[in-house]
């Protein structure tokens, strides 16, 4: 999915680790989400700056740690997917127990 804007700008989402649960979370329309598909996507520098500010505020409030912007690709349905291996791995959930967490939910739901 393409949107007007800087053709050299890569769409981005905000990713962090939840301090209470330890899960990887994504900034969505109404705050932090555990579902990557609900992440708010920045399509230009101004939207990315807004996401970055939300991440810094959440870190300062001790809600999350390690909040940073992640380059994503966006498919025709508008679903984001991290561009780099580290974030793909983090978004998938814990790797030691594929029967727990996001991986189990995604397998049970028949997604991906």
PyMOL commands that set and color helices and strands:
alter all, ss='L'
color gray80, all
select helices_A, chain A and resi 36-38+45-60+85-92+101-109
alter helices_A, ss='H'
color red, helices_A
select strands_A, chain A and resi 12-18+24-28+31-33+64-74+80-82
alter strands_A, ss='S'
color yellow, strands_A
deselect
rebuild
show_as cartoon
